[in-house]
Amino acid sequence: MPGWAAALSAGAPADLVARVLALAVGGAARAERVRRVLAARLEAGAPTDADALLRALEDASRRAAPPAVDAAAAALLSLGARVLVVGNPGYPLRLAAAWPELGAPLWLAARSADGRLADGPAVAVVGTRRPSLDGLRTAHRLGRLLAGHGVVVVSGLARGIDQAAHRGALDAGGATIAVLGAGLDVDYPAGSARLRAAVAAAGGVVSEHLPGTPPRPGHFLWRNRIISGLADATVVVEGRQRSGALQTARLAAAQGREVLAVPGSLSTPTSRAPLDLIRDGARPVTRLEDVLDAVGVAWSPAAEDEDSPARDLNPTAAAVLDLLGSVPTTAGALADRTGFGVGQVLAALGELTVRGLAEATPGGIVRILLSHASDRGVTASSRRRS
């Protein structure tokens, strides 16, 4: 038995870890191959536990050269990673519930502070890589709210909604897990190494790919079943009509997990996926606390903030604020709607901007839908760090 096998184990027998890694290096433990073998065994009524599946894969596979297996083990150990095998200690129980028919992977490489993933109630927060300002802020607020209430935030570390949710959880000092579509050591998205390390320390980073595996489109479609499988519920913040977020939500539904969606404007393309999900029966998120309700986590309504930036607005500014939303608009359009002069509207927008209630974007003025003025700058900082 190679010495690295026990060091890589998070609770599974060392010989099982060695067999899994050898199959992964040889290509037999790739998700597509495992799924084909599983489907055949399910149809034949054959055993589908990890050991039986490994024997079937070994019988039909060419053995990987020991030096290649040793190199993969060394790469994982250098990352502080562990190998988790379904049906064995260390493998997330919630994900194991999706084995074998519902897409749980045979094995995962996991990087975390103590070799195990964060545990507890979990919510997947997913969405487009190109969100609106409001979508970014909503994902960040949701991640922060969930983590602040002890809920693990699961996402895919992609730019946009995913990274905003991870950062919200980190800002709350809570737990978050990222599921990658590449090897644990691959800097993807480019420039995200610091965020990836922070997530690993706060909850864990996982992949079903060996170190050095580059990102490929198919990998991201496959990883979505792991995102949904790790969570009690999946929330889609924003997404287009054909998007990975929509696929993640549908996988969550197939796995028996609750699906929620944040409704948006009919005229915003990134609202299409959430609106379609709501039409098909997903639970609409009308307030962020709805997500806590969905996973049975108690919350206390916040006391009214006497320093709220919306208090004591003058009538003009209050009327303009009522017309602002996530869809950009102009001072001229607001003047037409309110009957105020353009100069009055510009003065009102100036007050709203100073108070952190509105922001000028290249497309026009949008409302900042935040609970507190201290949340200003979330979008700008997220984009700088992405």
N, C-alpha and C positions, 0 to 999 in steps of 0.2 A: 504494500500500500504506500503510495507516495506521501511524503511528509506534509505536502501542502494541502492534502484533502481535508484533514481535521481542522487546519487553520482556516480554511474557506467555509467550513460548515457553520450554519447558524442553529444547528440542532439536529440535522439529518445525519444518519450514519455516514462515516467518512467514505466507505466504499461506494455508497450511493452517489455522493458528491463527485467522486472520481469518475464513475461511469457516466454521469450526466455531462460533465465537462468534456469527456472524451467524445461523446456523441455530438455535442455542440460544435466542437472543433472540426469533427468530420462532416458536419452538415446535416446529420440525421436528426438533430433535435431542433431544427428550424421550425418556426410556427406552422408553416404550410405543410411540412412533412408530418409533423406530429398530428395535425388535424386530419390528414388523409388516413393515417394509421388508426387513429381513434375512431373515425367514422366507420371504417371497416370492422373494427372490433365491436363497436356498438351494434352494428347490423347483424353480426354473427353471434351476439350475446356473450362475447368473450370478456374476461376480466379487464378492467380499465384502470386499476390502481397503478401508481407510479412504477412499482417494481415490475409488474406484468408488462406495462407499456415499454419500459426500458428493455426488457428481454426481447420483445418483438422488434424494437428498433435495432437492437444489436444483431439479431439474427439476419436482418435484411441489409446491414450496412457494412461498408468497408471500414476497418479500424483506422483511426487517426494515428499518425506517427507520434510516439511518446514525446519527442522533443517539442513538437507543436503544442501538445497538451500542456507540457511543463511551462512553455512560454506564455500560454493563455493564463495559466494559474498564477504565474509570477506577475503578469500585468494586473490581474484582479487584486492580488495581495498588495501591490504597490499603491493601489487606490484605496486600500482599506475596505474592500468590498467582501461580501459574503455571497454564497450560492444558496438560494432557497429552493427547496424541492417540494412540490405539491404533496399533501398528505403527511408532511413531516413538521416537527416543531420549527418555528421561525417563519413558516409560510403564512401569510395573512389569512385568517379564518374566513373573513368576508369574501375574499377572492376565491378561496378554496370551495366556497359554496357554489361557484360557477363551474366547477369541474364535474364531469368532463364535457357535457353537452354545450355549456353556455360560454365557452371560450377562455377559461382560465388557462394560463400557460403552464407547461410542465415544470419549468424552472425560471428563476429570475436571478439576475445579478443585482445586489442591493448595496448601496453605499449609505451608511448612516453613522451616527455618533457611537452607537454601541453594537452595531451589527444587526439590529432589528429595526423594523419600521415602526413609526408612531402608531399607537393603537387608540381606540375610542371611536365614538360616532364620527362619521366622515361624510363630507359632501364634495362632489366633483363640480368645479366651476370651469366652464369651457366657453369658447366663443371664437370669433374671427381674429385673424392676425391684423386686420385693418379696421379697428373699431372707431366709433365716434368718440368725441370727448366725454360724452355722458356715459357711454359704455365702459370706457376705461375707469372712470370714477366709480361707477356702480360696481365693477368687478373688484376694485381695490377696497371699497367700503364693505362689500360682502365678505371678502377674505378676512378683513380685519374683525368684522362682527363675529363671524363663525369662530375664528381662532381665539378671540377674546372670551368666548363661551365654552372653550374646551373642545371644539369640533375640529377635526383634522381636515385641512383644505387640500384636495387632490386636483392636480391639473397636469398639463403637458409641457410646461416651460416654453411654449411658443411665444413669440412676440405678440403684443396686444393683450387680449383678455386674459390669457393664461398667466403671463408674467405679472400683470396687475393683481390678479388674485393671490399669487404666491407672495408678492410684496406686501399686500395688505395683511396676510397672515403673519409675515415676519415682523411687520411694524407693530403688531399686537403682541409680539413675543410668544406666539403660539406655534402649533405644529402644521407642517405642510409637506406633501409628498409630490414629487415630480416623476412622471413616467416618460422616458425618452424614446425617440425613434431612431437612436444611434447608440454606439457604444458609450459606456460611462465616461470614457476619457476623451470623447470627441467634443470639441468646442462648437456646439451647435445648439441654438442659434449663435453665430459668431459673436464674440464679445460677452458671452453670458457666463463665463467661468466663475466670477465672483458670486453671482446669484445662485448658480448651481451648487457651489460649495456651501452657501448659507442655507439653502433648502436641505442639503444632505445633513447638515448639523442640526437642523430644526425638526426633521421628521424622516427624511430619506429620499434618495434618488434611485430609481429602479429601471432596469432595461432587460429585455429578453435577448439582447444581442451581446456578442463578445466584444471586448475592448478592441478599438480600431475599426469597428463596423461603421461605415459612413451612413449619413442620412439618405434615405431613398423614399419616394412617395408612398410605396406600399408599406413601408415600416410604420408610417404614421397612421394609416388605416388600421393596421393590426394593433398598434398600441392603444387605440381607443377602447378596445374591449377590456383592457387592463385598467384604464382610468375609471370606467364605469363599474367594473367589478370590485374595485377597492373601496367604493363609496356606497353609503346607504341611499343617497339620492344624487341626481345630477341636475345642475342648473345651467341652462343656456342663456347667457347674457345677450349676446348678439351673434348673428351669423347669416350668411346669404342662403339662397334657396338650396344650393348644393354645397354643403360644407361638411368638414369633419365634425364640427360641433353637432350638427343634425344627426350624423351617423352615431356619434357617442350617445346621444339621447335615445336613439332607437335601440341601441345595444343595451342601454340601461333598462329600458322597458322590457326587452326580451329576457333580461336577467332577473326580472321581478323587482326592480328598484324604482323608486318614485322619480318622476321627471317633472321639473319645474322650468318655467321660461319667463323671462323678463319682457313684457310687452313693450313695443316701441311704436314710433310713427309709421303710418302706412306709406309715407313717401320716402322713408329711409331704407335703402336696399339691405342693410344689415339687420333690419327688423324682421326680414322674411322668415328666417328659420324659427325664431321664437313664436311668431304669429301662427305659422303653420303647425307648430307643436301644440299650441293652445287650442287651435281648431280641432286637432286630433285627440284632445283629451288631457294634455299636460296641464298641470296646475299653474295658473298665472301668479307671478310674484307682484303683489300690489304694495308690499312693503318688505323690506329686507328681513324683518323678523318672521315672515312667512316661512323662510327656509329653516329657521330654528324649529318652528312648529312642526315642519315636515319630518324632522328627525327626532322629535320628542325631547328637545332641549328647552328647559324653562328659561325665560328671559323676563326682565323687569322693565316696564316702560320708563324711559329716561325722564327725569324731571324737566320741566320747561326751563330752558336756558334763558335767564333774564338778559344775558348779553348777546342774544341771538342777533345776527347781522340784519335780519328782516324786521326787527322791532323798530317802531317809531319812524318808518319811512314816510316821506311826504306823499300826499295823495297822487301826484303825478308819477313818482317812482313806483309806488305800489301798483298803480294801474298798468304801467309798462311791465313790471315784473310778472303780473298775472298772464301776460300774453307771450312771455318768453318760454321756450322749451328747448329740447335737444336739437331741433331743426333750425339752422341758422336763418336769421332774418335781418332786415336793415332798418335804419332809423326812419327812412321814408315810409316803409311798410307799416311800421309801428305808429307813425304819425297819422296815416290814413285810418288805421283801426281805432285809435284813441280819440281822434279829433284834436289832439294837441299840435302845436307848431313843431317843426323839425328841431328848432332850437331848444324847446322845452324837453323834447324827447332825448336829445343829446345830453342835456344837463342831467336828466333822470338816469340815463345809461352811465354817465360818469359816476353818479352816486352809487349805483348798483355795482359797478366795477370795483370801486374803492372798498365797498363792503364785502366783496367776495361773492356776490350773488349773480354776476354776469361776466362774460368774457368775450372779447373780440377774437374771432377766428378768421382765416382767409375767406371763408364763405359768408361771414356775417356774425351777428351777435347771438350767443346761446346762453341759456340759463345754467348756472352751476347748481346742480341738484345735490347739495351736500348738507349734512346736518349741522356742521360747524365750520366757521371761517378758517379754522386751523387746517382744514383739508385742502385749502387752496394750494396749487402747485403740484398736486399729485400727478397730473398728466405730463407736465413739463419734465418733472424729475424722472418719471417712468420712461419717457422717450430718451432722455439723456443717458440713462443707465442701460437701455436696451441695446 
